[in-house]
Amino acid sequence: MALYCIGDVQGCDAALARLLERIDFSPSRDTVYLLGDLVNRGPDSAAVLRRCMAHEGALCCLLGNHDLHLLAAAHGARAPSRRDTLDSVLQAPDRAALLEWLRRQPLAMAHPHGGATLTLLHAGALPAWSADDVLRLAAEVHAVLRSSDLPGFLQQMYGNQPDRWSEQLGGIERLRVIVNALTRLRFCSPAGVMDFESTESAQQAPAGLLPWFDVPGRRTAGSLLAFGHWSTLGHLNRPDLLALDTGCVWGGQLSAVRFGATLAERELLQVPCPQAQRPG
């Protein structure tokens, strides 16, 4: 049995098929984690979702900001933008089944391997959160996504405030901070105040801000976190950090990492992708 992580697919089903062929994926043998943003901007979001549904249990999927955007658009909580390519889902004959499956996917997961634990999320973790906190707080959002409260939650999900975590937060403010961190975070202040304006590379941090993973004293340090979301960051491979959004939809690569006997043993595998959209 082999363990893999794959970065943001964003509707590029043909690239995903090539990458799964490249790694010789076997659903009876392998476990593959897709790190969110399954849909949007690429040409065939519906095919990506159908592929994941067909191999559920072997292809394990996280929700990213584009996946939540699809749910919001489907429930009338968010108007599609001119750059969206969600019609393959929204106009599909199996639309209801695709959306029902999507809402049941988590925002974070953990996988024990080789005596350690891999924590998987789409974007980032706030400095005050431990790896256990990531899973606990993600579960609070999971419960709402899977409940009858979903339409009302989606109507209130968007917004940049509150921009920092407090355990005393409740209601929609608490859920919004959790969603924003797990699906949108790139930069924050040393005190954990989130920034949602900059999408630059880690080397171009705005004044007073740091990549979330470089904040001194972050409580997830020492636990391996795998994430996507940040295409201008690209592939990053550190002992306790693995970034895998390599800009597939922008004409970059779709990337997978294969783990060996331990989480420290990693092999990068990539396939080139045709450009579906231009950045900016």
Kinemage of the C-alpha trace (Angstrom):
@kinemage 1
@onewidth
@group {chain A} dominant
@subgroup {mainchain}
@vectorlist {calphas} color= white
{ca met a 1} P 0.000 0.000 0.000
{ca ala a 2} L 1.327 3.436 -0.970
{ca leu a 3} L 0.427 6.833 0.485
{ca tyr a 4} L 0.242 9.973 -1.686
{ca cys a 5} L -0.759 13.640 -1.528
{ca ile a 6} L -1.825 15.600 -4.627
{ca gly a 7} L -2.084 19.377 -4.916
{ca asp a 8} L -4.865 21.556 -6.326
{ca val a 9} L -6.588 19.941 -9.332
{ca gln a 10} L -9.081 22.783 -10.015
{ca gly a 11} L -11.161 20.961 -12.584
{ca cys a 12} L -8.195 19.638 -14.609
{ca asp a 13} L -9.441 16.058 -14.820
{ca ala a 14} L -7.226 15.044 -17.745
{ca ala a 15} L -4.125 16.070 -15.777
{ca leu a 16} L -5.389 14.164 -12.740
{ca ala a 17} L -5.902 11.068 -14.882
{ca arg a 18} L -2.341 11.342 -16.218
{ca leu a 19} L -0.910 11.799 -12.739
{ca leu a 20} L -2.809 8.806 -11.365
{ca glu a 21} L -1.460 6.776 -14.276
{ca arg a 22} L 2.043 8.089 -13.574
{ca ile a 23} L 1.907 6.901 -9.964
{ca asp a 24} L 0.286 3.606 -11.023
{ca phe a 25} L -2.669 4.305 -8.742
{ca ser a 26} L -4.587 1.255 -7.566
{ca pro a 27} L -7.747 1.961 -5.526
{ca ser a 28} L -7.494 -1.449 -3.883
{ca arg a 29} L -3.946 -0.773 -2.710
{ca asp a 30} L -3.232 2.972 -2.428
{ca thr a 31} L -4.458 5.961 -0.426
{ca val a 32} L -4.335 9.343 -2.168
{ca tyr a 33} L -5.219 12.630 -0.472
{ca leu a 34} L -6.357 15.510 -2.703
{ca leu a 35} L -5.605 18.727 -0.827
{ca gly a 36} L -8.664 20.772 -1.803
{ca asp a 37} L -9.763 22.961 -4.715
{ca leu a 38} L -11.007 19.983 -6.648
{ca val a 39} L -13.059 22.280 -8.876
{ca asn a 40} L -13.155 25.580 -10.777
{ca arg a 41} L -11.015 27.451 -13.302
{ca gly a 42} L -10.175 24.226 -15.153
{ca pro a 43} L -12.224 22.602 -17.925
{ca asp a 44} L -14.039 19.681 -16.259
{ca ser a 45} L -14.904 20.025 -12.592
{ca ala a 46} L -17.735 17.506 -12.832
{ca ala a 47} L -15.380 14.806 -14.134
{ca val a 48} L -13.017 15.395 -11.198
{ca leu a 49} L -15.860 14.976 -8.714
{ca arg a 50} L -17.149 11.844 -10.453
{ca arg a 51} L -13.663 10.327 -10.436
{ca cys a 52} L -13.286 11.027 -6.718
{ca met a 53} L -16.732 9.625 -5.969
{ca ala a 54} L -15.993 6.459 -7.943
{ca his a 55} L -12.840 5.840 -5.885
{ca glu a 56} L -14.106 7.087 -2.520
{ca gly a 57} L -11.998 5.634 0.258
{ca ala a 58} L -8.911 5.500 -1.948
{ca leu a 59} L -9.125 9.084 -3.238
{ca cys a 60} L -9.654 11.086 -0.032
{ca cys a 61} L -10.665 14.678 -0.669
{ca leu a 62} L -10.444 17.903 1.315
{ca leu a 63} L -12.513 21.013 0.719
{ca gly a 64} L -10.789 24.169 -0.479
{ca asn a 65} L -12.094 27.679 -1.047
{ca his a 66} L -13.182 26.896 -4.626
{ca asp a 67} L -15.119 23.848 -3.466
{ca leu a 68} L -16.943 25.948 -0.870
{ca his a 69} L -17.561 28.558 -3.588
{ca leu a 70} L -19.260 25.897 -5.703
{ca leu a 71} L -21.546 24.974 -2.805
{ca ala a 72} L -22.324 28.657 -2.221
{ca ala a 73} L -23.103 29.251 -5.903
{ca ala a 74} L -25.321 26.168 -6.032
{ca his a 75} L -27.340 27.429 -3.052
{ca gly a 76} L -27.651 30.981 -4.353
{ca ala a 77} L -25.383 32.386 -1.642
{ca arg a 78} L -22.673 33.578 -4.033
{ca ala a 79} L -22.904 34.714 -7.644
{ca pro a 80} L -20.514 32.902 -10.007
{ca ser a 81} L -17.692 35.124 -11.238
{ca arg a 82} L -16.726 35.602 -14.874
{ca arg a 83} L -13.699 33.335 -14.357
{ca asp a 84} L -15.674 30.457 -12.873
{ca thr a 85} L -16.000 27.219 -14.826
{ca leu a 86} L -18.606 25.529 -12.668
{ca asp a 87} L -21.336 24.886 -15.228
{ca ser a 88} L -20.238 21.285 -15.764
{ca val a 89} L -21.443 20.696 -12.184
{ca leu a 90} L -24.262 23.229 -11.880
{ca gln a 91} L -25.911 22.050 -15.112
{ca ala a 92} L -25.098 18.351 -14.753
{ca pro a 93} L -27.868 15.740 -14.753
{ca asp a 94} L -26.279 14.334 -11.578
{ca arg a 95} L -25.845 17.786 -10.010
{ca ala a 96} L -27.654 16.811 -6.795
{ca ala a 97} L -25.459 13.756 -6.234
{ca leu a 98} L -22.248 15.690 -6.951
{ca leu a 99} L -23.141 18.487 -4.534
{ca glu a 100} L -24.323 16.089 -1.852
{ca trp a 101} L -21.037 14.205 -2.039
{ca leu a 102} L -19.021 17.443 -1.980
{ca arg a 103} L -20.679 18.839 1.146
{ca arg a 104} L -19.698 15.695 3.040
{ca gln a 105} L -15.964 16.090 2.496
{ca pro a 106} L -13.833 17.428 5.385
{ca leu a 107} L -11.691 20.539 5.703
{ca ala a 108} L -8.862 18.683 7.439
{ca met a 109} L -7.763 15.095 8.012
{ca ala a 110} L -5.000 13.167 9.722
{ca his a 111} L -3.256 10.000 8.556
{ca pro a 112} L -0.922 7.937 10.776
{ca his a 113} L 2.067 6.571 8.884
{ca gly a 114} L 5.403 5.139 9.890
{ca gly a 115} L 5.044 6.062 13.541
{ca ala a 116} L 4.045 9.695 12.912
{ca thr a 117} L 0.927 11.576 11.825
{ca leu a 118} L 0.368 13.531 8.638
{ca thr a 119} L -2.087 16.433 9.001
{ca leu a 120} L -3.772 17.516 5.773
{ca leu a 121} L -5.521 20.813 5.060
{ca his a 122} L -6.057 23.123 2.107
{ca ala a 123} L -4.533 26.489 3.070
{ca gly a 124} L -3.129 27.102 6.542
{ca ala a 125} L -3.275 26.799 10.312
{ca leu a 126} L -3.214 29.770 12.659
{ca pro a 127} L -0.164 30.022 14.948
{ca ala a 128} L -2.223 29.400 18.099
{ca trp a 129} L -3.575 26.089 16.783
{ca ser a 130} L -2.019 22.708 17.425
{ca ala a 131} L -2.496 19.865 14.952
{ca asp a 132} L -5.224 18.512 17.232
{ca asp a 133} L -6.897 21.941 17.210
{ca val a 134} L -6.916 21.907 13.393
{ca leu a 135} L -8.868 18.653 13.378
{ca arg a 136} L -11.176 19.677 16.232
{ca leu a 137} L -12.083 23.021 14.696
{ca ala a 138} L -12.454 21.620 11.197
{ca ala a 139} L -14.931 19.123 12.626
{ca glu a 140} L -17.119 21.990 13.842
{ca val a 141} L -17.456 23.210 10.254
{ca his a 142} L -17.937 19.656 8.930
{ca ala a 143} L -20.957 19.266 11.182
{ca val a 144} L -22.632 22.371 9.734
{ca leu a 145} L -21.805 21.506 6.122
{ca arg a 146} L -23.472 18.134 6.527
{ca ser a 147} L -26.530 19.493 8.308
{ca ser a 148} L -29.769 21.197 7.315
{ca asp a 149} L -28.101 24.485 8.374
{ca leu a 150} L -25.929 24.452 5.233
{ca pro a 151} L -27.873 27.062 3.170
{ca gly a 152} L -27.959 29.572 6.022
{ca phe a 153} L -24.304 29.007 6.826
{ca leu a 154} L -23.261 29.617 3.212
{ca gln a 155} L -25.154 32.923 3.217
{ca gln a 156} L -22.992 34.117 6.130
{ca met a 157} L -19.708 32.321 5.422
{ca tyr a 158} L -17.997 35.103 3.457
{ca gly a 159} L -16.173 38.002 5.072
{ca asn a 160} L -12.746 38.894 6.427
{ca gln a 161} L -13.842 39.566 9.997
{ca pro a 162} L -13.016 38.449 12.585
{ca asp a 163} L -9.442 38.335 11.321
{ca arg a 164} L -7.931 36.508 14.309
{ca trp a 165} L -8.715 33.518 16.470
{ca ser a 166} L -10.159 33.463 19.959
{ca glu a 167} L -11.506 30.368 21.653
{ca gln a 168} L -14.280 32.608 22.993
{ca leu a 169} L -15.692 33.202 19.514
{ca gly a 170} L -19.066 31.621 18.857
{ca gly a 171} L -21.643 31.196 16.128
{ca ile a 172} L -20.943 32.307 12.570
{ca glu a 173} L -17.921 34.402 13.616
{ca arg a 174} L -16.197 31.322 14.998
{ca leu a 175} L -17.002 29.243 11.924
{ca arg a 176} L -15.891 32.022 9.557
{ca val a 177} L -12.448 32.281 11.180
{ca ile a 178} L -12.006 28.514 10.939
{ca val a 179} L -13.035 28.438 7.270
{ca asn a 180} L -10.859 31.427 6.386
{ca ala a 181} L -7.778 29.944 8.007
{ca leu a 182} L -8.195 26.446 6.620
{ca thr a 183} L -9.152 27.481 3.073
{ca arg a 184} L -7.773 31.008 2.441
{ca leu a 185} L -4.782 31.731 4.678
{ca arg a 186} L -1.374 32.668 3.254
{ca phe a 187} L 0.032 35.509 5.360
{ca cys a 188} L -0.597 36.610 8.932
{ca ser a 189} L 1.038 38.778 11.550
{ca pro a 190} L 3.198 37.282 14.316
{ca ala a 191} L 0.119 37.665 16.558
{ca gly a 192} L -2.010 35.631 14.133
{ca val a 193} L -3.970 38.437 12.438
{ca met a 194} L -4.883 37.111 8.985
{ca asp a 195} L -4.307 38.947 5.707
{ca phe a 196} L -6.433 38.126 2.645
{ca glu a 197} L -5.124 40.703 0.180
{ca ser a 198} L -1.737 39.388 -0.882
{ca thr a 199} L -1.300 36.320 -3.088
{ca glu a 200} L 2.414 36.863 -3.687
{ca ser a 201} L 5.168 34.351 -3.064
{ca ala a 202} L 6.473 33.783 0.448
{ca gln a 203} L 9.514 35.945 -0.332
{ca gln a 204} L 7.256 38.949 -1.040
{ca ala a 205} L 5.405 39.132 2.257
{ca pro a 206} L 3.725 42.494 2.929
{ca ala a 207} L 5.252 44.639 5.675
{ca gly a 208} L 4.580 43.226 9.122
{ca leu a 209} L 3.362 39.870 7.816
{ca leu a 210} L 4.829 36.395 7.473
{ca pro a 211} L 3.795 33.213 5.704
{ca trp a 212} L 1.630 31.440 8.270
{ca phe a 213} L 4.128 28.591 8.512
{ca asp a 214} L 7.049 30.922 9.328
{ca val a 215} L 5.439 32.583 12.360
{ca pro a 216} L 7.761 31.956 15.327
{ca gly a 217} L 6.285 29.629 17.907
{ca arg a 218} L 3.429 28.258 15.786
{ca arg a 219} L 2.014 25.282 17.633
{ca thr a 220} L 1.903 23.006 14.583
{ca ala a 221} L 5.697 23.174 14.241
{ca gly a 222} L 7.112 19.683 14.504
{ca ser a 223} L 3.998 18.021 13.048
{ca leu a 224} L 4.027 17.392 9.288
{ca leu a 225} L 1.362 19.515 7.568
{ca ala a 226} L 0.542 19.054 3.877
{ca phe a 227} L -1.357 21.804 2.069
{ca gly a 228} L -2.087 23.365 -1.330
{ca his a 229} L -3.795 26.674 -2.163
{ca trp a 230} L -0.679 28.819 -2.768
{ca ser a 231} L 0.390 28.470 -6.403
{ca thr a 232} L 2.949 31.300 -6.217
{ca leu a 233} L 4.610 29.399 -3.382
{ca gly a 234} L 4.902 26.225 -5.432
{ca his a 235} L 6.407 23.017 -4.118
{ca leu a 236} L 7.886 23.358 -0.648
{ca asn a 237} L 9.461 20.390 1.101
{ca arg a 238} L 10.542 20.835 4.725
{ca pro a 239} L 10.710 18.304 7.562
{ca asp a 240} L 7.384 19.541 8.981
{ca leu a 241} L 5.858 21.185 5.889
{ca leu a 242} L 4.778 20.050 2.434
{ca ala a 243} L 3.253 22.487 -0.087
{ca leu a 244} L 1.856 21.013 -3.296
{ca asp a 245} L -0.046 23.629 -5.322
{ca thr a 246} L 2.189 23.941 -8.377
{ca gly a 247} L -0.198 25.895 -10.585
{ca cys a 248} L -1.750 23.149 -12.672
{ca val a 249} L -4.620 25.337 -13.889
{ca trp a 250} L -2.197 28.150 -14.826
{ca gly a 251} L -0.122 25.917 -17.080
{ca gly a 252} L 2.228 24.594 -14.410
{ca gln a 253} L 2.409 21.076 -13.009
{ca leu a 254} L 0.045 18.808 -11.142
{ca ser a 255} L 2.129 17.389 -8.306
{ca ala a 256} L 2.019 14.318 -6.116
{ca val a 257} L 4.270 13.196 -3.296
{ca arg a 258} L 4.719 9.516 -2.580
{ca phe a 259} L 5.707 8.668 0.983
{ca gly a 260} L 8.041 5.809 1.761
{ca ala a 261} L 8.173 3.789 4.948
{ca thr a 262} L 8.130 7.017 6.963
{ca leu a 263} L 6.787 10.519 6.376
{ca ala a 264} L 10.366 11.745 5.985
{ca glu a 265} L 10.817 9.609 2.860
{ca arg a 266} L 9.217 11.564 -0.006
{ca glu a 267} L 9.297 11.372 -3.774
{ca leu a 268} L 7.898 14.148 -5.977
{ca leu a 269} L 6.029 13.102 -9.130
{ca gln a 270} L 4.582 15.622 -11.589
{ca val a 271} L 2.786 15.903 -14.912
{ca pro a 272} L 2.672 19.071 -17.049
{ca cys a 273} L -0.689 20.775 -17.519
{ca pro a 274} L -2.014 22.894 -20.391
{ca gln a 275} L -2.911 26.407 -19.328
{ca ala a 276} L -6.649 26.651 -18.626
{ca gln a 277} L -6.577 30.284 -17.449
{ca arg a 278} L -4.077 33.121 -17.148
{ca pro a 279} L -3.186 34.371 -13.660
{ca gly a 280} L -4.307 37.815 -12.595
